[in-house]
Amino acid sequence: MTSTPSQSSHLDPEIAARLKRSADGLVPAIAQQYDTGEVLMLGWMDDEALHRTLTSGRCTYWSRSRGEYWVKGDTSGHVQHVKSVALDCDADTVLVKVDQVGAACHTGARTCFDVDVLPLGQ
């Protein structure tokens, strides 16, 4: 059984009012290397995780499997230093441009999207 994120948050109310969340209160957050454009990973944020990301300079995500917040790199050392944060045009996805230290993927790979490339045209 997974927990749901906190309903209380310090996120700016104007930003919170714009967000379009899933039924469980989350928005997908894409982490992208700020200088190369490399897509690193996808995580999930609620209002509080977004607030922490905006104010701490480090990416904070909501772990759906563990039911708790996690700051990328606190245990692995593979830190994401936030360079910018943007909402997409529908305000239902967050793009966090980061300076990634070490691997972004929990498998130890630089990115979560370089191992299982699917064939085209089949």
N, C-alpha and C positions, 0 to 999 in steps of 0.2 A: 504494500500500500504506500502511495506517495503522498506527501504533504503538499498543500497548496501554499503559494507565497503569501507573505504578509499583506494585509489590507491597508496597513498604515505606512505612510511614506513621507519623506521630506522633499519629494520631487516638486519642482515649481508647478503650481496648479495650472498655469497656462499650458505648459508642456503636457501635463497629465491629461488635460481636457482634449488634447489633440490626438492622443494615442488610441489606436484601434487594437484592442487586445483579443486574444483567443478566449474561449470559454473559461479556461483556467487562469486568466489574468496575465498571460505572457505575450511577449512579442519576440519574434526571431531577431537575433543580433548577429550580423555577419562581421567577422573580423578580417580586415584587409591590411596587408603591409602598406604603409603610407607612401613609401617612395617607389616601389616597384609595381604596385597594383595587384600583387599576388593575393588571391583569396586563400585565407588561412583556415578558417573554421566557422561553424555556425553554433551559437549558443542561444540561451533563452534568458530574457530579462523581464522582470516585473518593474513596477514604478520605483521601488527602493533600489533594485540593482542598477537601474539607469541613473538614479540620483547618485549612488556611490561611484559609478563610473565617471560621471560628469564632474564630481567634486574631488575625487581622490587621485585622478590621473592614471588609475589602473583599472583594467576591466574586471567588473564583478558580474557574475552570472547567477542564475537560479538553476540548481541541479534538480532536474525532475526525478531522477532515480534516487538521490539521497534526501531530497526534500529540504535543501538548505542552500544558503548563499555560498559561493566560492569565488575567491579572487584568483584569477589565472596567475599561476606561478608561485603561490604561497607554499605549496609542498614540493613542486618540481623544480622551481627556480626559473622556469620558462615564462618570464614575465611579459605582459603586454602593456607597454607604455602608451597611453592614449594621446593621439595627435589631433584628432577631430572626431565629432559625432554628428551624424545627420539622420534625419528621418526621410524615408522615401515619400513619393508624391501622395500616397494613400495614408501615410502615418501608421502603417501596420508592420513596418520592418525598420530596424535600426542598422546603420552602417557605421562601424567604429573603425577608423583608420588608426593603426597602431604601429609602434616599432616593436616587433617581436624579438625577444631574446630566446634563442634556442628553438626547440620544437613547439609547434602549436597543437599538434595532435597528441592525444593521450597514448597513441601507439609509439610515439617517439619520432614520428615523421615531421618534417618541416610544416606540411600542410595536410589537412584531412582529405584533400581532393586530388592527390597525385598517384594513388596506388590502383584504384579500381576504375580506370578509364574505360568507358563503354564503347563498343564499335559503332560506327555510323553506317547508314545505308544498308542495314540488314533487316 
